[in-house]
Amino acid sequence: MQTDALLDRFLAELVRLKPLAVWAHGSLAGGDYQEGRSDLDLIAVLDDVGPRTAWRLALLHARLRAEPLAPLLHCTYLTPGTADDPARRHLTWAHEELFRRPVTPVTRTELHAFGRVLHGRPPAGLLPPVPKGQLAEFVVRDQRDYWRPALDNASLWTRDVWVDLGLLTFARASATLREGRLISKREALDLLPGLGAPGEVVEDIRRRRYDVPLPLTEEWTARRAGLTRDYLGPAIDALVASYD
């Protein structure tokens, strides 16, 4: 399996920096991983993530580029002293570059609920639990402040990734607010018809994630974008209003 080969090589390279822990979250940990389609979402805990370590990490990821799935490997690097702040931005390798981003309450909850330990200590020993109410507050804010304004940019919604993540993230947010738990992307896809999402768009996502996708045409791409935006706007507004 190409995934195992990539993870083995990544860990063999990273061990030179003596990580305290390496964890998987997202689809790789939650049982919905699709090789070649899903991202490999990782968190590593190091004693130090200063400039010299950042340089060494950039070289490490550059050495992995020959691996077929390397562009899908994303890893955020924490230290024990910086792991407790959900707003803090941490050094991250994703989309084939280094930048900084926070470890959100969703990711933190995933790690505590079903995180997969690839190396070292489990999340409970290094990562503070998510306080009650913080997960719900985050998913509402994410829907209101990120996804709702994004609907105004029509060109984004001609792309597969925006359609997929927009609808699946909405379904996952709905389940979190209703049930207080996280669900997988497969569960979110199954939930969408009951939430009133357009059936032909849901089927399009299902084919591309789990089956053989149909060829995309310009006509379908434009129609799919319209259906998605027309659905998500009122749906997000209702979700946010119900929480407020």
N, C-alpha and C positions, 0 to 999 in steps of 0.2 A: 504494500500500500504506500503510495507516494506521501501521504500525510505522515505516517509513522517514520518514514525515512527523513523527512524534513524536520520533524520534531526531534528525532535522535541527533541529527547533525547540529540543530540549534542548541540543544542542551549540552552537547559535547563542546561547542564553542563557548557557551556562556559559563560553563563550570570554571573556566580560567579566571572569571571575575568573582568566584566564590559566592554565588547567590544563596541567600537564606531560604528562598522559596521560589518556585515557579508554579503558577496555577493557570488552568484553562477555564474560561467562562463562555457564555454565548452558546451557539449551536454545538460546539465541540464538547462541551460539558453537559449540555441539556438533552442530548440524545436525538437531535434533529440535524446532525452534520451531514452535508452532501459534498463529497470530495470533488474538488474542482469548481464548486459553485459557492460554498460557504466560506466565510472568513475563518481564520484560525486566530481567535481572540485570546491573548495571553496577558498575564500580569507577572512581573518578576520583582522580587524584593532584594535589593542590594544594600550593603553597608553605606555606600557612597555613590552619588550620581553627579559628581562634579564635572568640570570641563574635560579632564583627562579621561574619565570613564565614558563620557558622552562620545568622545573621539573614538575610543576603543569599540563602543557599541556600533557606531556608524560603520567601522571597518568590518565588524562581525556580520552585520546585515549585508554589507556589500559582498562578502564572501559567499553568502547564501544564494545570490542571484541566479546561479546556474540551476538551482532546484526548480522544477516546473511550477510548484505551488508557492514559491517564495513571495510573489506579489500579494498573496492573500494572508500572509502572516503579519499580524499586528501585535505589538507588545508594548505595554506601558511599564515604566520602571519606577518603583517606589523605594523609599527608605523607611526604616522603622520610625524615625522621627517625623516623617511627613505624611504618614498613612492615614491619620485621623481626620483630616480636613477635606470634606467632599468638594469644596470649592477650589482647592489648590490645583494648579496645573502641573502635571508631571511629565517628564521626558517620555516621549512616545515615538516608536517607529511604526508608521502606517503609510500606505500609499507610496511606499518606496522613498520615504524621507523622514527626517527627525523633526519633531515639533513638540509642543506642550499641550496637554489637555487634561481635564479632571477625570477622576474615577468616580462616575456618577453613583447615586444611590441605587439605580437599577443594577449596575455592575456589582456593587458591593453586596446587594441582596442576593444576586445570583451566586456569588462566590461563597457566601455563608450557607445558602440553601442547597446548592448542588455543584459547587466548584470542584474541579478535578485537579488533584495534586499531582504535578509532573515531577516535582523535585522538592525536597526539604519539608519545611513545616506547613501544617494546614492553615487556612485563612484565620480560623478562630484564635490562633496564637499570635497573630501579627496585625490583624485588621479589625478595628472596632466595629461592633454591630451597628446596623442602621437604626437610629432612634425611631420610636413609634410616630407615625404621621409623616416622617420625612420622605418616604417613598411616594406616598400619595401626592404630597405637595410638589414633588419633582415632576411626576408624570403630567400633572395638570399644567404646570408652568411650561413644560416642554411642548405640550399640545398648543397652548395659548400663545407662547412667545416665539416658538420656532416653526412649528408645522403650519399654524394658521396663517401667518404672514407669507410663508413660502407659496401658498396657493395663489398669491397675486402675480407670481412669476410664471406665466403660462408655459414658457419654453422648457422649464425644468421638468414638467410633467409629461413630456414626450419621451423621457428616458426611463428605461426599465427600473433602475434603482430607486427613482423617486416614487414611482407607482407602487412598487413592492414595499418599500420601507414606510411610505406614507400610510398605506392601508394596514399593514401588519402592526406598525407601532400604535396606530389608533386602536386596533382590536386588543392589543396587549394592555394598553392604558385602561381601556374599558373594563377588562377583567381584573386588573389590579385594584381599581376603585370599587368595583362591585364585590370582589371576593378577598381582597387583601393579599393576593399572591401573584407570582409571575407565571406566565404561560409561555410555551415554546412558540416558534413561528408556525409550526404545523398546526398546533391548537388554535392559534390566532386565525389561520386561514380557514379552519373549520368553523370558527365563530362568526366570521364576517357575513355570511348570508343571513344569519339571524339578526345581525345588526343593521340589515337593510342595504348592504353594499351591493353594487351592480354585479350580477351573477357572471356576466361574460368577462368582466375584468378579473374577478376572483378565479375563474377557470383559466384565464391567461397566466396568472401568477402560478397556479398549481402546475400547469404544464411546464413552465420554465424552471420551476424548482424541483419537480419530482418526475417529470415525464419528458417526452420529446416536444419541444416548443414548435408552434406553427411559425412559418415565415412571417416576419413583420412587414406590413405594407404601410405606406405613408398615410393612407386613408384610415387604417385601423389605429395607428399610433395617435393620430389627431383625435379620433373618436374616443379612444381609451383615456386620453388626457382629459377630455371634456367630461366624461362620465365620472372620473376619479375626483376632479376638482368640484364638480357639482354635488357630489355626495359628501366629500370630506368637509367642505365649508360649514354647512348646517350641522353636520354630525359633531364636529369639534365644538362648535358654539354650544350645542346642547349638553355635551359632556362637561364642559367648563362651567356652564350655568348650574348644572346639577350638583357640582362640588361646592360652588360658592354658596 
